[in-house]
Amino acid sequence: MLSAEDNAMLTQTDPGTPMGELFRRFWMPAMLADELPGADCPPVRLRLLGENLVGFRDTDGNVGVLDAYCPHRGAPLFFGRNEDCGLRCVYHGWKFDVHGACVDIPNVPEGDTYKHKVRIKSYPIIEKAGLIWVYMGIEDKQPPFYQFEWLETPDSHRFMQKLIVNCNYFQSMEGDFDASHAPFLHRTLDNNASNLSARIRENALTYEDVMPTYVLEDTAYGNIFGAVRKQADGNQFVGVTHWIMPCFTTPGASPKVLQMNFRVPVDDEHTMHYRVRYDLNGPLSERELWENRHGGFLFPEVIPGTFTPVANKSNDYRIDRLMQRNYSYTGIKSFPIQDLAMIEDQWGPIADRTREHLVSSDEAIIRVRRNMLKAAKDLEQGIEPPLLHSPEAARVLPDRMVLPPEADVAEALRPHAEARP
């Protein structure tokens, strides 16, 4: 368990908090690019790391992420007019470009000279791979951009979904380091023998061994984990997962289609969860795309016009007790919704980790907690995470291996922790 002080440090990401300052040193996904579908489209409300912001795409197609409130008298810019390469406050007509410069103050005679003295908070933007990324940290400390391999793939090679999760970011992320929950939460009552979707996506086709052990290594980007399960023939099945600081994970890998999750704090009690599946070698198949869009297993159905799943806390995640009795362990249809039902209320939206009773299956979670806390405390002392200066280190992929009983798993893991060329 954590102390109350460490739990607060781990979970609080508002401006001025140690973890908030750590997150602000990295590029963060702010929204899907198609939330701003075209030039001069309506602005979008955005809350990120406890800050209220507004995003817009100007006449030239450039994206701006600004403070949500006009610096004149605090009117909300969400209602602004997006026109002629700027966002104009409808209260008094003050207008701002994507860089935060005030370009027009039409309601006073001194506007032409005074506008040069006014700026609104704005953040640097990179638009890449269907996402709008924002850097919210110290201007002269802006790091190089990530080098995840899926960032360079064509749109046809990847599929992505964004969900709003009603709990703290770390609460949402911890399950990706917890291999022992899968044989229970994500199984069918016939041990996934009839669940083709789960068999394709999960590291193991079935769960003969419900007590995996871990091999863990610290890396320049975060951690590599080997979840080791003994197979019936005595061999070792190893699921290879990475945690990339501060909030990126690579859980699960089919032989062809890979996956990355990232959890971005909205505030301390809400999280944006992005899930991307991608194929580095070619377009996703029609079957994969159909299942992602309509199957409802890995990408749950959302309420139209929102990022809220149809099956959510307000309706008990549409649990089907008949299905629970006869088919699946949970009675909940969708893979990520099964997780949401467990994580959105772990003693509330921010888990009180002073109450935990941790066991050996929590070893990977404990390691990531320690490393996140160490990184935040180091940053307070001026020591920066290595990944900020070596973004190529994160060019790593999930994998799975079958090793003979006598094989050294730690030795087999090491090549997977090395950046791909």
KOLKOLZA-132168 format. One record per residue (C-alpha): residue number from 1; x, y, z. Coordinates in steps of 0.2 Angstrom, whole numbers. Layout:
KOLKOLZA-132168
NUM,X,Y,Z .
...
This chain:
KOLKOLZA-132168
1,0,0,0 .
2,5,18,-2 .
3,5,32,11 .
4,-8,45,10 .
5,5,57,5 .
6,12,47,-9 .
7,-5,42,-15 .
8,-9,61,-16 .
9,7,64,-26 .
10,3,50,-38 .
11,-15,55,-42 .
12,-14,74,-42 .
13,-10,82,-59 .
14,-16,100,-57 .
15,-4,114,-61 .
16,9,116,-47 .
17,8,98,-41 .
18,24,87,-43 .
19,15,74,-54 .
20,6,88,-64 .
21,23,96,-67 .
22,30,79,-73 .
23,15,77,-85 .
24,18,94,-92 .
25,36,90,-97 .
26,29,78,-110 .
27,18,80,-126 .
28,0,74,-121 .
29,-14,69,-133 .
30,-27,83,-131 .
31,-41,77,-143 .
32,-44,67,-159 .
33,-40,78,-174 .
34,-58,75,-181 .
35,-65,84,-166 .
36,-60,99,-176 .
37,-65,93,-193 .
38,-61,108,-204 .
39,-56,126,-205 .
40,-67,138,-195 .
41,-77,124,-187 .
42,-85,127,-170 .
43,-72,127,-156 .
44,-72,113,-143 .
45,-71,113,-124 .
46,-56,104,-118 .
47,-51,100,-100 .
48,-33,94,-98 .
49,-22,91,-82 .
50,-35,101,-72 .
51,-35,116,-84 .
52,-50,123,-94 .
53,-45,126,-112 .
54,-53,128,-129 .
55,-47,121,-145 .
56,-51,128,-163 .
57,-45,126,-181 .
58,-42,142,-190 .
59,-45,148,-208 .
60,-29,141,-213 .
61,-32,124,-204 .
62,-20,128,-190 .
63,-25,122,-173 .
64,-25,132,-157 .
65,-27,127,-139 .
66,-30,142,-128 .
67,-36,146,-111 .
68,-55,144,-110 .
69,-58,162,-104 .
70,-56,178,-113 .
71,-42,188,-103 .
72,-53,204,-104 .
73,-66,199,-91 .
74,-67,180,-91 .
75,-80,177,-104 .
76,-80,159,-111 .
77,-72,157,-128 .
78,-82,141,-132 .
79,-96,153,-138 .
80,-83,163,-149 .
81,-84,166,-167 .
82,-71,156,-177 .
83,-67,167,-191 .
84,-53,175,-202 .
85,-39,166,-193 .
86,-44,169,-176 .
87,-56,165,-162 .
88,-67,181,-157 .
89,-75,183,-140 .
90,-93,187,-143 .
91,-94,197,-127 .
92,-84,212,-133 .
93,-76,206,-149 .
94,-58,203,-144 .
95,-50,191,-155 .
96,-35,179,-153 .
97,-25,169,-165 .
98,-19,151,-163 .
99,-3,157,-154 .
100,-12,167,-141 .
101,-9,184,-148 .
102,-23,197,-147 .
103,-26,203,-165 .
104,-41,214,-163 .
105,-49,224,-149 .
106,-64,233,-158 .
107,-74,240,-143 .
108,-62,254,-138 .
109,-52,268,-147 .
110,-36,262,-140 .
111,-38,244,-147 .
112,-26,245,-161 .
113,-12,249,-149 .
114,-18,240,-133 .
115,-20,223,-142 .
116,-1,221,-143 .
117,0,221,-124 .
118,-13,207,-122 .
119,-10,188,-124 .
120,-20,173,-119 .
121,-12,157,-113 .
122,-9,146,-128 .
123,1,129,-129 .
124,12,122,-143 .
125,3,110,-155 .
126,8,95,-165 .
127,-5,86,-176 .
128,0,69,-180 .
129,-8,51,-183 .
130,-26,57,-180 .
131,-22,66,-164 .
132,-19,84,-158 .
133,-5,84,-146 .
134,-1,98,-134 .
135,14,103,-124 .
136,9,112,-107 .
137,26,113,-99 .
138,41,126,-98 .
139,44,134,-114 .
140,62,132,-115 .
141,61,114,-109 .
142,50,108,-124 .
143,56,90,-128 .
144,57,81,-145 .
145,42,72,-150 .
146,38,54,-147 .
147,45,41,-160 .
148,31,27,-157 .
149,31,17,-173 .
150,12,18,-176 .
151,14,37,-177 .
152,22,35,-194 .
153,8,23,-201 .
154,-5,28,-214 .
155,-22,31,-208 .
156,-28,14,-216 .
157,-15,5,-204 .
158,-23,10,-188 .
159,-40,12,-178 .
160,-42,23,-163 .
161,-55,26,-150 .
162,-57,39,-136 .
163,-67,36,-120 .
164,-70,47,-105 .
165,-66,37,-89 .
166,-73,43,-73 .
167,-59,40,-62 .
168,-41,45,-59 .
169,-28,42,-73 .
170,-17,29,-63 .
171,-33,20,-57 .
172,-37,18,-76 .
173,-19,13,-81 .
174,-15,0,-67 .
175,-25,-14,-75 .
176,-13,-15,-89 .
177,1,-21,-77 .
178,-10,-34,-69 .
179,-9,-50,-79 .
180,-18,-60,-65 .
181,-35,-51,-67 .
182,-37,-57,-85 .
183,-41,-76,-81 .
184,-55,-70,-71 .
185,-62,-53,-77 .
186,-60,-57,-96 .
187,-64,-75,-97 .
188,-79,-85,-103 .
189,-85,-100,-93 .
190,-77,-112,-105 .
191,-60,-104,-102 .
192,-62,-94,-118 .
193,-63,-109,-129 .
194,-78,-102,-138 .
195,-73,-84,-137 .
196,-63,-81,-153 .
197,-62,-62,-151 .
198,-54,-64,-134 .
199,-42,-78,-140 .
200,-36,-68,-154 .
201,-33,-52,-143 .
202,-27,-60,-127 .
203,-9,-65,-124 .
204,-14,-83,-120 .
205,-27,-92,-130 .
206,-34,-100,-114 .
207,-30,-98,-96 .
208,-23,-114,-89 .
209,-12,-104,-77 .
210,-21,-91,-67 .
211,-6,-87,-57 .
212,7,-78,-68 .
213,23,-73,-62 .
214,33,-57,-67 .
215,50,-53,-74 .
216,52,-34,-72 .
217,66,-22,-79 .
218,68,-4,-77 .
219,72,5,-94 .
220,76,22,-101 .
221,57,24,-106 .
222,50,16,-91 .
223,48,-3,-88 .
224,47,-19,-98 .
225,36,-33,-90 .
226,36,-51,-94 .
227,20,-60,-88 .
228,25,-78,-87 .
229,12,-92,-87 .
230,16,-111,-87 .
231,8,-121,-101 .
232,2,-138,-100 .
233,17,-145,-110 .
234,29,-137,-97 .
235,34,-122,-108 .
236,33,-104,-103 .
237,21,-92,-111 .
238,27,-74,-109 .
239,17,-59,-113 .
240,28,-44,-116 .
241,21,-27,-111 .
242,29,-10,-109 .
243,25,5,-99 .
244,31,21,-107 .
245,32,36,-95 .
246,21,44,-91 .
247,5,36,-97 .
248,7,24,-112 .
249,6,6,-111 .
250,7,-9,-124 .
251,-4,-22,-117 .
252,-8,-37,-127 .
253,-2,-42,-145 .
254,-9,-53,-158 .
255,3,-60,-170 .
256,-1,-46,-183 .
257,-11,-31,-175 .
258,-3,-22,-160 .
259,-10,-10,-147 .
260,-6,5,-137 .
261,-16,13,-123 .
262,-14,30,-116 .
263,-23,38,-101 .
264,-22,57,-101 .
265,-28,66,-85 .
266,-43,77,-88 .
267,-42,81,-69 .
268,-40,71,-54 .
269,-56,61,-56 .
270,-58,60,-75 .
271,-47,52,-88 .
272,-46,52,-107 .
273,-42,34,-112 .
274,-36,32,-130 .
275,-34,15,-137 .
276,-25,12,-154 .
277,-24,-4,-164 .
278,-12,-4,-178 .
279,-3,-15,-191 .
280,15,-9,-196 .
281,15,-20,-211 .
282,-1,-15,-220 .
283,-19,-9,-219 .
284,-30,-16,-206 .
285,-41,-30,-214 .
286,-60,-27,-217 .
287,-64,-39,-204 .
288,-53,-30,-191 .
289,-61,-14,-195 .
290,-79,-20,-195 .
291,-76,-29,-178 .
292,-68,-13,-171 .
293,-82,-2,-177 .
294,-97,-13,-174 .
295,-92,-28,-164 .
296,-93,-20,-147 .
297,-80,-31,-139 .
298,-63,-21,-139 .
299,-71,-4,-144 .
300,-87,-2,-135 .
301,-102,7,-142 .
302,-103,26,-136 .
303,-118,38,-134 .
304,-118,47,-150 .
305,-110,64,-150 .
306,-100,59,-134 .
307,-85,49,-128 .
308,-96,40,-115 .
309,-99,22,-117 .
310,-117,16,-119 .
311,-114,4,-105 .
312,-108,15,-90 .
313,-109,17,-72 .
314,-126,25,-72 .
315,-134,8,-79 .
316,-122,-4,-70 .
317,-112,-7,-87 .
318,-128,-16,-93 .
319,-123,-32,-83 .
320,-133,-47,-89 .
321,-135,-59,-75 .
322,-141,-73,-86 .
323,-125,-71,-97 .
324,-115,-71,-81 .
325,-123,-87,-75 .
326,-121,-96,-91 .
327,-107,-88,-102 .
328,-95,-76,-95 .
329,-87,-72,-79 .
330,-94,-55,-78 .
331,-110,-54,-88 .
332,-103,-38,-96 .
333,-101,-39,-115 .
334,-86,-27,-119 .
335,-68,-30,-114 .
336,-64,-12,-109 .
337,-81,-10,-100 .
338,-77,-25,-90 .
339,-62,-15,-84 .
340,-72,1,-81 .
341,-84,-8,-70 .
342,-70,-13,-59 .
343,-60,3,-59 .
344,-72,18,-59 .
345,-76,15,-41 .
346,-62,8,-31 .
347,-66,16,-15 .
348,-72,30,-26 .
349,-64,39,-42 .
350,-47,41,-33 .
351,-43,25,-24 .
352,-37,26,-6 .
353,-22,15,-7 .
354,-18,16,11 .
355,-32,2,12 .
356,-24,-10,0 .
357,-18,-27,4 .
358,-5,-30,-10 .
359,1,-48,-15 .
360,14,-54,-27 .
361,3,-52,-42 .
362,4,-34,-39 .
363,22,-33,-42 .
364,22,-24,-58 .
365,9,-11,-52 .
366,21,-8,-37 .
367,36,-5,-48 .
368,27,8,-59 .
369,20,17,-44 .
370,38,18,-37 .
371,45,24,-54 .
372,31,37,-56 .
373,34,44,-39 .
374,53,44,-41 .
375,52,53,-57 .
376,40,67,-50 .
377,52,69,-35 .
378,67,69,-45 .
379,60,82,-56 .
380,58,93,-41 .
381,76,92,-39 .
382,80,96,-57 .
383,83,78,-63 .
384,73,75,-79 .
385,67,58,-85 .
386,79,50,-98 .
387,65,48,-111 .
388,63,67,-113 .
389,81,68,-121 .
390,80,50,-129 .
391,63,49,-137 .
392,70,35,-148 .
393,70,24,-133 .
394,52,22,-134 .
395,52,13,-151 .
396,47,-4,-143 .
397,33,-16,-146 .
398,23,-28,-137 .
399,26,-46,-140 .
400,23,-64,-134 .
401,35,-78,-133 .
402,34,-97,-130 .
403,50,-102,-121 .
404,56,-119,-115 .
405,55,-123,-96 .
406,73,-120,-93 .
407,74,-103,-102 .
408,80,-88,-94 .
409,65,-76,-96 .
410,75,-60,-91 .
411,88,-64,-104 .
412,74,-67,-117 .
413,66,-50,-113 .
414,81,-39,-115 .
415,81,-38,-134 .
416,62,-32,-132 .
417,68,-17,-122 .
418,80,-11,-135 .
419,74,3,-147 .
420,69,-4,-164 .
421,79,4,-178 .
